[in-house]
Amino acid sequence: MGRMHIRVFLRLLFLTRELRLLGSRSPPKMLEDNICKFAKKGLTPSQIGVILRDSHGIAQVKSVTGSKILRVLKGHGLAPEIPEDLYHLIKKAVAIRKHLERNRKDKDSKFRLILVESRIHRLGRYYKRTKKLPPVWKYESTTASTLVA
């Protein structure tokens, strides 16, 4: 019984992979050019992926080009300076800090700011260790708004 069902599952797996490759009729070089064009407009890798999925019908860039969006951007020298998840955490911390300037007594936001900033420090350590950030990079709340702007 189990063997019969696993066969169906594997067949579906291979069919979806073939359909994914058939669904993207654009050649890999043209797709890389599109990715670079979107990056030059200022879009992040995840936004580029959403646009390619929704309007161009490309479910996964890796199945067409053989490499992920960020690798394509790194190959063309268009990768962002700081990783996207760290960028969004810094953006969130700046927004909370701006809120706290207007609402000084908001204790919950103060606590959330501590949590977000500790997450930033943890991610920063990880990215320094994996050499995605320079070893002298340091998050400072005073200069954070310039990183996000």
TORKOL-4160 file (C-alpha; in steps of 0.2 Angstrom, whole numbers, padded with zeros to 4 digits, m for minus):
149
<pt num="1" X="0000" Y="0000" Z="0000"/>
<pt num="2" X="0013" Y="0012" Z="0005"/>
<pt num="3" X="0024" Y="0009" Z="m0010"/>
<pt num="4" X="0010" Y="0013" Z="m0022"/>
<pt num="5" X="0006" Y="0030" Z="m0014"/>
<pt num="6" X="0025" Y="0035" Z="m0013"/>
<pt num="7" X="0026" Y="0032" Z="m0032"/>
<pt num="8" X="0011" Y="0044" Z="m0035"/>
<pt num="9" X="0020" Y="0057" Z="m0024"/>
<pt num="10" X="0036" Y="0055" Z="m0033"/>
<pt num="11" X="0027" Y="0057" Z="m0050"/>
<pt num="12" X="0019" Y="0073" Z="m0044"/>
<pt num="13" X="0035" Y="0079" Z="m0038"/>
<pt num="14" X="0044" Y="0077" Z="m0055"/>
<pt num="15" X="0028" Y="0083" Z="m0065"/>
<pt num="16" X="0028" Y="0100" Z="m0055"/>
<pt num="17" X="0047" Y="0102" Z="m0058"/>
<pt num="18" X="0044" Y="0099" Z="m0077"/>
<pt num="19" X="0029" Y="0111" Z="m0077"/>
<pt num="20" X="0039" Y="0124" Z="m0068"/>
<pt num="21" X="0053" Y="0123" Z="m0081"/>
<pt num="22" X="0040" Y="0124" Z="m0095"/>
<pt num="23" X="0031" Y="0138" Z="m0087"/>
<pt num="24" X="0046" Y="0150" Z="m0088"/>
<pt num="25" X="0048" Y="0152" Z="m0107"/>
<pt num="26" X="0061" Y="0166" Z="m0105"/>
<pt num="27" X="0079" Y="0161" Z="m0107"/>
<pt num="28" X="0090" Y="0162" Z="m0092"/>
<pt num="29" X="0101" Y="0177" Z="m0099"/>
<pt num="30" X="0085" Y="0187" Z="m0102"/>
<pt num="31" X="0079" Y="0183" Z="m0084"/>
<pt num="32" X="0096" Y="0189" Z="m0077"/>
<pt num="33" X="0094" Y="0205" Z="m0086"/>
<pt num="34" X="0077" Y="0208" Z="m0079"/>
<pt num="35" X="0083" Y="0205" Z="m0062"/>
<pt num="36" X="0097" Y="0217" Z="m0064"/>
<pt num="37" X="0085" Y="0230" Z="m0071"/>
<pt num="38" X="0074" Y="0228" Z="m0056"/>
<pt num="39" X="0088" Y="0230" Z="m0044"/>
<pt num="40" X="0094" Y="0246" Z="m0052"/>
<pt num="41" X="0077" Y="0253" Z="m0049"/>
<pt num="42" X="0080" Y="0250" Z="m0031"/>
<pt num="43" X="0070" Y="0234" Z="m0027"/>
<pt num="44" X="0075" Y="0221" Z="m0014"/>
<pt num="45" X="0078" Y="0203" Z="m0019"/>
<pt num="46" X="0062" Y="0198" Z="m0011"/>
<pt num="47" X="0052" Y="0211" Z="m0020"/>
<pt num="48" X="0061" Y="0206" Z="m0037"/>
<pt num="49" X="0055" Y="0188" Z="m0033"/>
<pt num="50" X="0037" Y="0193" Z="m0030"/>
<pt num="51" X="0037" Y="0203" Z="m0046"/>
<pt num="52" X="0044" Y="0189" Z="m0056"/>
<pt num="53" X="0032" Y="0177" Z="m0048"/>
<pt num="54" X="0016" Y="0187" Z="m0051"/>
<pt num="55" X="0019" Y="0196" Z="m0067"/>
<pt num="56" X="0031" Y="0185" Z="m0077"/>
<pt num="57" X="0025" Y="0168" Z="m0071"/>
<pt num="58" X="0042" Y="0162" Z="m0064"/>
<pt num="59" X="0039" Y="0153" Z="m0048"/>
<pt num="60" X="0058" Y="0150" Z="m0044"/>
<pt num="61" X="0072" Y="0159" Z="m0052"/>
<pt num="62" X="0084" Y="0145" Z="m0046"/>
<pt num="63" X="0075" Y="0132" Z="m0057"/>
<pt num="64" X="0078" Y="0143" Z="m0073"/>
<pt num="65" X="0095" Y="0151" Z="m0070"/>
<pt num="66" X="0103" Y="0139" Z="m0059"/>
<pt num="67" X="0106" Y="0152" Z="m0045"/>
<pt num="68" X="0096" Y="0162" Z="m0033"/>
<pt num="69" X="0092" Y="0181" Z="m0035"/>
<pt num="70" X="0105" Y="0187" Z="m0023"/>
<pt num="71" X="0118" Y="0176" Z="m0031"/>
<pt num="72" X="0114" Y="0184" Z="m0048"/>
<pt num="73" X="0114" Y="0201" Z="m0040"/>
<pt num="74" X="0131" Y="0198" Z="m0032"/>
<pt num="75" X="0138" Y="0192" Z="m0049"/>
<pt num="76" X="0133" Y="0208" Z="m0057"/>
<pt num="77" X="0139" Y="0219" Z="m0042"/>
<pt num="78" X="0121" Y="0224" Z="m0038"/>
<pt num="79" X="0119" Y="0216" Z="m0021"/>
<pt num="80" X="0114" Y="0227" Z="m0006"/>
<pt num="81" X="0127" Y="0232" Z="0006"/>
<pt num="82" X="0118" Y="0225" Z="0021"/>
<pt num="83" X="0107" Y="0209" Z="0021"/>
<pt num="84" X="0089" Y="0212" Z="0018"/>
<pt num="85" X="0083" Y="0205" Z="0035"/>
<pt num="86" X="0095" Y="0216" Z="0044"/>
<pt num="87" X="0090" Y="0231" Z="0034"/>
<pt num="88" X="0072" Y="0228" Z="0039"/>
<pt num="89" X="0076" Y="0226" Z="0057"/>
<pt num="90" X="0085" Y="0242" Z="0057"/>
<pt num="91" X="0071" Y="0251" Z="0049"/>
<pt num="92" X="0059" Y="0244" Z="0062"/>
<pt num="93" X="0070" Y="0250" Z="0076"/>
<pt num="94" X="0071" Y="0267" Z="0068"/>
<pt num="95" X="0052" Y="0268" Z="0067"/>
<pt num="96" X="0050" Y="0263" Z="0085"/>
<pt num="97" X="0063" Y="0275" Z="0091"/>
<pt num="98" X="0054" Y="0289" Z="0081"/>
<pt num="99" X="0038" Y="0284" Z="0090"/>
<pt num="100" X="0046" Y="0284" Z="0107"/>
<pt num="101" X="0052" Y="0302" Z="0104"/>
<pt num="102" X="0034" Y="0307" Z="0102"/>
<pt num="103" X="0027" Y="0295" Z="0116"/>
<pt num="104" X="0040" Y="0295" Z="0130"/>
<pt num="105" X="0029" Y="0285" Z="0142"/>
<pt num="106" X="0026" Y="0271" Z="0130"/>
<pt num="107" X="0034" Y="0257" Z="0140"/>
<pt num="108" X="0029" Y="0243" Z="0129"/>
<pt num="109" X="0037" Y="0251" Z="0114"/>
<pt num="110" X="0053" Y="0253" Z="0124"/>
<pt num="111" X="0053" Y="0235" Z="0128"/>
<pt num="112" X="0050" Y="0230" Z="0110"/>
<pt num="113" X="0064" Y="0242" Z="0105"/>
<pt num="114" X="0076" Y="0232" Z="0116"/>
<pt num="115" X="0070" Y="0216" Z="0108"/>
<pt num="116" X="0072" Y="0222" Z="0091"/>
<pt num="117" X="0090" Y="0230" Z="0094"/>
<pt num="118" X="0096" Y="0213" Z="0103"/>
<pt num="119" X="0090" Y="0204" Z="0087"/>
<pt num="120" X="0100" Y="0217" Z="0076"/>
<pt num="121" X="0115" Y="0214" Z="0087"/>
<pt num="122" X="0113" Y="0195" Z="0086"/>
<pt num="123" X="0111" Y="0195" Z="0067"/>
<pt num="124" X="0126" Y="0207" Z="0065"/>
<pt num="125" X="0137" Y="0195" Z="0074"/>
<pt num="126" X="0131" Y="0181" Z="0063"/>
<pt num="127" X="0134" Y="0191" Z="0047"/>
<pt num="128" X="0151" Y="0196" Z="0053"/>
<pt num="129" X="0156" Y="0178" Z="0056"/>
<pt num="130" X="0150" Y="0173" Z="0039"/>
<pt num="131" X="0159" Y="0188" Z="0031"/>
<pt num="132" X="0143" Y="0195" Z="0024"/>
<pt num="133" X="0147" Y="0211" Z="0034"/>
<pt num="134" X="0164" Y="0219" Z="0037"/>
<pt num="135" X="0172" Y="0215" Z="0054"/>
<pt num="136" X="0171" Y="0233" Z="0059"/>
<pt num="137" X="0152" Y="0235" Z="0056"/>
<pt num="138" X="0143" Y="0240" Z="0071"/>
<pt num="139" X="0125" Y="0245" Z="0074"/>
<pt num="140" X="0123" Y="0262" Z="0083"/>
<pt num="141" X="0105" Y="0269" Z="0086"/>
<pt num="142" X="0112" Y="0287" Z="0082"/>
<pt num="143" X="0117" Y="0283" Z="0065"/>
<pt num="144" X="0104" Y="0270" Z="0061"/>
<pt num="145" X="0092" Y="0282" Z="0052"/>
<pt num="146" X="0106" Y="0285" Z="0039"/>
<pt num="147" X="0108" Y="0267" Z="0035"/>
<pt num="148" X="0089" Y="0266" Z="0031"/>
<pt num="149" X="0087" Y="0282" Z="0022"/>
